[in-house]
Amino acid sequence: MHTTRNPRFGIASMITLAALVGPLAAVPASAQTTASSRSIAATCPEGEVPPAGFTDVSAENVHSKAIDCLRHRGLTAGVGRNLYLPAGTVDRGQMAAFVARLLRDAGVKFPAEPVDAFADDEGSVHEADINALAAVGLVRGTDTNAYHPHGEVTRGQLATVLVGAVEHALDLVLTTEGDHFEDDNGSVHEVSINKAGAAGVVTGFDDGTYRVNGEVARDQMASFALGALDLVVSRPGWERAVDLIEDCRVKSASQSHSLVVTLILKDGGTHTTTEPYRDAVFDEITKADHCPPLESIAIE
C-alpha cells in the first residue's frame, strides 16, 4: 500500500496523509446505471434535502436523491417549467458548468480573469466555466483553439475530468488497485475510470460494464458530480480525526490513495479499514472524548 505525504494540509509530522445533454427518450430500467456507490451524506445530509420538485424525475429513478441535492445546493435549476430532463444527454459545455459549480461549492478558487482559452465558445452561457476549468488544466480542446461546447461528452471523458477536479481540489494524486471494468481496457480514460470507480464516484451498469464511449445522461451526471463533491468535502472529517489521534491509543495513521485507512497502535498492533468502514473510523474518533476501543470499529 503506497502512501504519500501531502504538505498542503499542514498536519502534524506524525501523520502521513494521502488520498483521502442527444435523444430525450426515457431510458429503460435495464439500461440505467446504478447509483453512485459512495455515500453523499457529507454533501446531502439525510433529512435536510427537500424534494427538487422536478415533475419528470420519479422517485424510482436511482439518481433522484442526487438530483434533489443538486437543486438544494444551487448547482442546477433544471431546464425550466419544473423539468430536469433526466434522460437528456450532457454536452461538453454543460459538463464544464456542472464541474465548475461543484468545485466552487467545495471552496475551490479560480483565476478572477482567466484567459479566453477557446475561440468557438464565444457567446456560450458556459464560456466562463469552460475558461475557468481550462485555466487550471481540467479541460482541453478537441483541436487547436476549439472546445466544441455542444459536442458529446463520453462517460470516459467525464471520469477523467471528475478525477482531475478531485485531485485539483485536494492537491493530491488518486491511485487505485485493480481493474474495475473489463470494457475499458486500452482506453486512454481507463486509469481515471479505475480511480473514480475505487472512490465510488462513478459506477457501471447492471451488466458490469462501464461503457466508456457511452453518452452521459443528466441523471447520471447528478450522481457522479455529487460523488466527486462528497469526496472533496469529506476531507474535514479526516482532519478532525487527526486532531484527536494524540489523545487515543494510536501512534500514527495513514490513508492510502485508494481510501484505505491504517491506524498504528502504540502497542505495535494495526487496524486497517476500507470504505464503507472509513466513515465509521471518523465517526468513532470524532464523537469520543477519549480514544474509543478500536476493537469496536468495523475491521475488514
N, C-alpha and C positions, 0 to 999 in steps of 0.2 A: 504494500500500500504506500503510495507516494504522497508526501505532504510537502508543502512549501510555505515558508513564512511570507506573510503579506504585510509589509510595514505600514500600509495605509491606515490600518485600524488602530495603531498605537496601543496595542495590548501588552501587558506585562511580559517580560522576557521569558517567563516560564511557559508561556503559551505559544504553540505553533498553530497558526490558523491558515487554512487554505479554503477550498470551496465550500465553502459553505454551499369586383364582386361579380357573365355567361347566362345561361338559361335559368329562369326563376321557377322552374317546375319543382314540385315537392320532392324531397329526397326520400326514397323508400327506406323503411327502418333498417333493412338488411345492409344498406349502403352507408348508414351513418357511422361516424366514428364513435368510439366510446368517450365518455367524459374524461377530462384530464385526471390522471391517477394521483396528482398532487392535491393535497388539501389546500383550499384557498381561504382557510379560516382567518389567517392574519390579515388578509385583504378584505374579506367579506364575512365579518363575524356573524355567526348564527343568530337569527332573531333581530338583526339590525339592518337588514337589507329588504326594503319593501318591494313588492312586485313592480316590474318596469311598466306594466300596462300596455305592452305591445299586443295588439289583438291577433297577430299572426304567429305568435310563439306559444305553443301549447305547453302545458305542464309536463307532458310526456317527453318533450324534447330533452335529451340528456344534457344539453347546454343551456337550459332555461335559467338556472340559477346564476350562471356566469353572465348571461345577458342582463339579468336583473341587476347584478352588481356593476356591470359596465355603466348602466344608466345611472345608478345610485352614485357612483363616483364621478359622474360627469364626463365619462370617456366616450359616450355615444349618445346621440339624440334620436337615433333611428333615421328613417328616410322620409319622415313626415306622416301625418294622418295616423299617428299611433302605430306605425308599421316599422318592423325591423328588417324584413325580408331575410329570414334565417337561411334560406336555401340559395340566396343570391351569391355570386362569386365575388371575391375580393380582388381588386386590381392593384397595380404597383403603387399608385398614388394613395389609395385607401390604406394599404398596408403601412406606408410611411406615416400616415396620420395616426393610426392605431398605436404604432410603436413609439412615436414621439410623445404622444399623450401619456402612455403608461410610464415612460421614463420621467416625464415632468412630474407626474403624480408621485413617483418614488423619490423626488427631490433632486433629480439629475439636472444640471445646468448646461445649457447650450450656449454657444457664442451669441452675443446680442445681435450682431450683424454678420451672419455667415455669408460666405461667398456665394454668388449665384452659380451653382455648380453645373446646371444643365440648361441648354437653350430651348428644349422642347416642352418645358413645363410652365412657360410664361402664361400668366393668367389663370393657372390651375388653382383651385381652392386649397390644394395640398402643397403648393410650391414652397411655402415657408417651412413646412415639416420635412419635405424632401431635402431642402438645403441644410436644415439643422442636422439631419442624420448623416448627410454627406460630409458635413464639417467635422464630424467625429469618427468618420470612417465606417459607418454602419451600412451604407448603401453605395452602390456603384452603378454607373450607367451600363446600358446594354451595348453601347458602342461609343465612339468619340462624341463627347458633349451631348449625349442623348440618354434620357432616363426612361422614356416611354411610359408615362404615368398611367395611361389607360391599358397598358399591356397586362397580360395574365401573370399572376404570381403563383408559383407552384408550391406544393407542400414542402418540397426540399428547400426551395429558396427561403420560405418563411422560417424553417428551422434554423437556417444559417443566420438570418437577421435577428431572430429572438435570442439565440445563443450569444451573438455579438453584443446585443443590448444588455444582457445579464452580465457578461464579462466586463463591459464598459462601466456599468453601474457599480459593480462590486470590486473593480480593479483586480481581477484575478482571471486565471485561465481554467475553465472547467475541463476535466478529463472524465473518461468513463471506462468501464471494464465490460467486455462482452459486446456481442453484435445483437442489437435489439430487433432488427428486422432483416429478413433474408432478401427482400426485393429491392433493397437499396445498394446492394453490393456493386462497387465500382463507380457509384455516383460521387460527384465532387462534393455533395452535401452529406455523405454518409457519416463522417465524423461528427458533424453538427447534429444530425438526427440522433446518433447514439448518445451524445451529451444531453440533448434535450429529453430523450427518452429516459435516461437514467435519473434525471431530476424530476420526472413526471410532468414536464411542461408540455410535451406532445405525446399523443397516443396514436395507435394504429386502428385498423378496422377489425371487425369481429373475426375475419378470416386470418388474422395475424400479420397482414401486410401493412406497409406504410403508404404505399402509392406515391412515391417521391415526385412523380411528374403530374400528379393529380391536381385539380383545382382546389382552392381554399374556399370553403363555404363561410358565410358570415357568422353562422352559429359556431362553427369550429374555431374561427378566429377569436371569438369571445373567450372560450375556454383556454386556448393557447396563450393569449395575451395576459389573462389573469394568472395563469400558472407562472409565467415569467415574472409578473409583478409581485406575486406572493413570494417567489424565491428571493427577490431583492429585499422586500420589506421584512422578511423573516429574520434577517441578519441581526436586528437588535436583540432578539431572543437569545441568540448565541452570546452576544456581548454581555447581557445581563447575567447569563450563567457563568461566564468567565469571571465577572466581578466577585462572585460568591465562592468560587472554587477554593480560594485560600482558606476559607472557613470550613471546608469539608475535608474528608479523608482522601483528597485527590492531590497527587503530586504534580501532575500536568495533564493536559488534554490536547488532542489534535483532531482535526477534521479533514478528511481526505477530500479531493476534488469530487469524488463520486458520492459525497454526503454521508460518509461513514464516520461516526464519532467514536473515538477511543479515549477512555479515561484510564489513566495510570494511577493506581492507588499507592499510598505511601508505604504499604506493606509489600509492594512489588507486584501485586496482582493487577490484572487489567480487566476492563469491561468494554466490550465493543458493541455498539448498537447501529442499526441501519434504519432508514425510513421504513415504516412509519414510527419506529421507536425513537427516532431522533427527537421528535417533539415531546415524547414522554420524558426524556432526559432533561430538556429545557424546563418543562413544567415542574418536575420534581425539585430541581435545584432552585428555580426562581421562587417557588412557593415556600421553601423551607427557611426557618430561622437558623437552622444548622444543617449540616450535610445529611441528607436522607440516607437510610440504609440502601446502599447501592444494590443489594440483593433484591430489593423490591422493584427495581426498574426492569422493564421488559428487556431481556437479553436475547440476541439471536442465537 
